[in-house]
């Protein structure tokens, strides 16, 4: 079950090519920045985040995985 997150780096929206239950976005220091629940849209608005590296945690019914993305 490959999960792709694109574009990475991004300036506005990230798209996840799989269905998910919850996506948490954390700062590189581990602070929860944003939580997104799936609503038939695989795009997440990150325009208001400051430039930097973030951790994206994707929770599905059977697993939880983390990925890094860059906000430009």
C-alpha positions in Angstrom: 0.0 0.0 0.0 2.2 2.9 -1.3 1.2 6.3 -0.2 2.3 9.3 -2.3 2.2 12.8 -1.0 2.6 15.5 -3.6 3.8 18.1 -4.5 6.7 18.0 -2.1 7.9 20.6 -1.5 4.6 22.6 -1.6 3.5 26.2 -1.4 -0.2 25.7 -0.8 -1.9 22.2 -0.9 -0.7 18.7 -0.5 -2.5 15.7 -2.0 -2.4 12.2 -0.6 -3.2 9.4 -3.1 -5.0 7.2 -0.6 -8.0 7.3 1.6 -7.3 8.0 5.3 -9.1 8.5 8.5 -7.1 11.3 10.0 -4.0 13.3 9.1 -2.0 15.1 11.7 0.6 17.6 10.8 3.4 18.2 13.3 6.3 20.7 13.4 9.8 19.2 13.2 9.9 19.6 17.0 6.9 17.3 17.4 4.2 19.9 18.2 0.8 19.2 16.7 0.0 21.9 14.2 -3.1 20.8 12.3 -5.5 17.8 12.2 -7.5 16.9 9.1 -10.2 14.3 8.8 -11.0 12.7 5.5 -14.1 14.2 3.8 -13.9 12.8 0.2 -11.1 15.2 -0.6 -7.5 14.0 -0.6 -6.1 17.6 -0.6 -5.0 19.4 2.5 -4.5 23.2 2.7 -1.2 24.1 4.2 -1.0 27.6 2.8 -1.0 29.2 6.3 2.0 27.1 7.6 5.3 28.9 7.8 8.1 27.7 5.6 9.9 24.7 7.0 9.9 20.9 7.4 6.8 19.1 8.7 5.9 15.6 9.7 2.6 14.3 8.2 1.1 11.4 10.1 -1.5 9.4 8.2 -3.9 7.2 10.2 -5.9 4.5 8.4 -8.1 1.9 10.0 -5.1 -0.6 10.0 -2.0 1.5 10.4 -0.3 4.8 11.1 2.7 6.1 9.1 4.7 9.3 9.1 6.2 11.2 6.2 8.2 14.5 5.9 7.2 17.3 3.6 8.5 20.8 3.0 6.4 23.9 3.0 8.1 26.6 0.8 
